[in-house]
């Protein structure tokens, strides 16, 4: 930037964005001073290096602002977890399935894990059947991302929100708001 540029001549882009051409560094600095802006090296690898006359502080501010806006628009996917045991009864499992349905509706992924203790490891088919029932209960709002698998003393399945289910829910919420506004 400005006096930090150490070459004899540069290809200059003027304050209006037009190409000035190849000029000596002193003339480029003078053009920048006359416009009350900074001379910024844009491409150091080119021959001769490309420099631009711009308000560097404003450039940095706008760049940071664009990055903040991009960060806001990003969606962060959270993975929620439901923990069960092979002996978990149907009523308790129903509460947990309801939580999973709500999380999937919000757009989160859900990991369902079944922990084994002691001799429960000898009957993995019980946990596999539980996981299949949970997937069957949530098939209208979720798709299986990772099929049931064993990891040490746990069996797990990962569910992701179904594409159409989240959109349908948003449309139904918008319709409800519209009907309330009309009433």
URSUL-V727879 format. One record per residue. RES is the residue in one small letter. BURIAL is 1 if it has 16 or more other ideal C-beta (glycine too) atoms within 10 Angstrom, else 0. D_LAST is the distance of its C-alpha to the last C-alpha in Angstrom with 2 decimals. Layout:
BEGIN
RES/BURIAL/D_LAST
RES/BURIAL/D_LAST
END
This chain:
BEGIN
x/0/62.05
x/0/64.19
x/0/67.75
x/0/67.06
x/1/67.45
x/0/71.06
x/0/71.91
x/0/74.05
x/1/71.58
x/1/67.94
x/1/65.74
x/1/63.47
x/1/59.91
x/1/59.43
x/1/56.72
x/0/55.00
x/0/54.96
x/0/57.92
x/0/60.99
x/1/63.92
x/0/66.38
x/0/69.00
x/1/70.14
x/0/72.23
x/1/70.33
x/0/71.58
x/0/70.20
x/1/66.82
x/1/66.68
x/0/67.62
x/1/64.83
x/1/62.34
x/0/63.74
x/0/63.65
x/0/59.94
x/0/59.42
x/1/58.00
x/1/59.25
x/1/61.24
x/1/59.63
x/1/61.28
x/0/58.77
x/0/61.02
x/0/64.21
x/0/65.42
x/0/65.83
x/0/69.18
x/0/69.08
x/1/66.08
x/1/62.94
x/1/61.79
x/1/58.89
x/1/58.53
x/1/55.19
x/0/53.67
x/0/53.99
x/0/51.90
x/0/48.96
x/0/49.48
x/0/49.38
x/0/46.27
x/0/44.34
x/0/45.61
x/0/44.41
x/0/41.00
x/0/40.67
x/0/41.75
x/0/39.12
x/0/36.37
x/0/37.80
x/0/37.89
x/0/34.21
x/0/33.20
x/0/35.40
x/0/33.88
x/0/35.88
x/0/36.03
x/0/36.61
x/0/38.46
x/1/37.42
x/0/39.90
x/1/40.01
x/0/43.42
x/1/44.70
x/1/48.06
x/1/49.49
x/0/49.33
x/1/45.61
x/0/44.17
x/0/41.21
x/0/38.82
x/0/39.41
x/1/39.21
x/0/35.81
x/0/34.47
x/1/35.96
x/1/34.55
x/0/31.03
x/0/31.74
x/1/33.08
x/1/30.01
x/0/27.81
x/1/30.33
x/1/30.55
x/1/26.79
x/0/27.18
x/1/29.96
x/1/32.98
x/1/36.11
x/1/37.31
x/1/40.98
x/1/41.86
x/1/45.35
x/1/47.51
x/1/50.41
x/1/53.67
x/0/56.24
x/0/59.76
x/0/60.32
x/1/56.69
x/0/57.86
x/0/59.87
x/0/56.75
x/0/54.43
x/0/53.21
x/1/51.21
x/1/49.24
x/1/48.95
x/0/47.44
x/1/44.93
x/1/43.91
x/0/43.57
x/0/41.30
x/1/39.06
x/1/38.95
x/0/38.17
x/1/35.25
x/1/33.81
x/0/34.72
x/0/31.11
x/1/30.27
x/1/33.79
x/0/37.04
x/0/40.45
x/0/41.85
x/0/45.04
x/0/46.31
x/1/47.71
x/0/50.86
x/0/53.25
x/0/53.94
x/0/56.59
x/0/55.37
x/0/51.73
x/1/49.99
x/1/46.85
x/1/44.22
x/1/41.79
x/1/38.35
x/1/36.26
x/1/32.60
x/1/32.31
x/0/31.26
x/0/28.58
x/1/27.14
x/0/26.01
x/0/24.49
x/0/22.64
x/1/21.22
x/0/20.14
x/0/18.47
x/0/16.60
x/0/15.48
x/0/14.37
x/0/12.41
x/0/10.68
x/0/9.98
x/0/8.76
x/0/6.26
x/0/5.18
x/0/5.51
x/0/3.82
x/0/0.00
END
